[in-house]
Amino acid sequence: MKLTYEDKVQIYELRKQGESFKRLSNQFGVNVSCLKYMVKLIDRYGINIIKKGKNRYYSPKLKQEMIDKVLLEGRSQKSVSLDYCPPSGGML
């Protein structure tokens, strides 16, 4: 299910009120890991991070930089994803 901006804001607010990821996952039909990633992005960069367009361009150089950080520097995919803000944590 594709989440709207309003859904994302609602999920974030409910989570901050103590709602479990499992319950939010069931309610909105979204994978728990995707919800956790989205909440971490919002915590780090603010709510406006979820407003950006879905067609963000990642140059080959930037993609290689992200991959190198994981493969050559030994950083975790999650850490690199949070630093570069791809639309999903699994993009790497």
JOKA-V631337 format. One record per backbone hydrogen bond with DSSP energy under -0.5 kcal/mol. CO is the residue of the C=O (numbers start at 1). NH is the residue of the N-H. Records with the same first field share a line. If there is no record, write none. Layout:
CO=NH  NH
This chain:
4=8
5=9
6=10
7=11
8=12
9=13
10=14
11=15
12=16
13=17
14=19
15=18
20=24
21=25
22=26
23=27
24=28
25=29  30
31=35
32=36
33=37
34=38
35=39
36=40
37=41
38=42
39=43
40=44
41=45
42=46
46=49
47=50
48=51
49=52
53=56
57=59
59=63
60=64
61=65
62=66
63=67
64=68
65=69
66=70
67=71
68=72  73
69=75
70=74
76=80
77=81
78=82
79=83
80=84
81=85  86
88=91
89=92
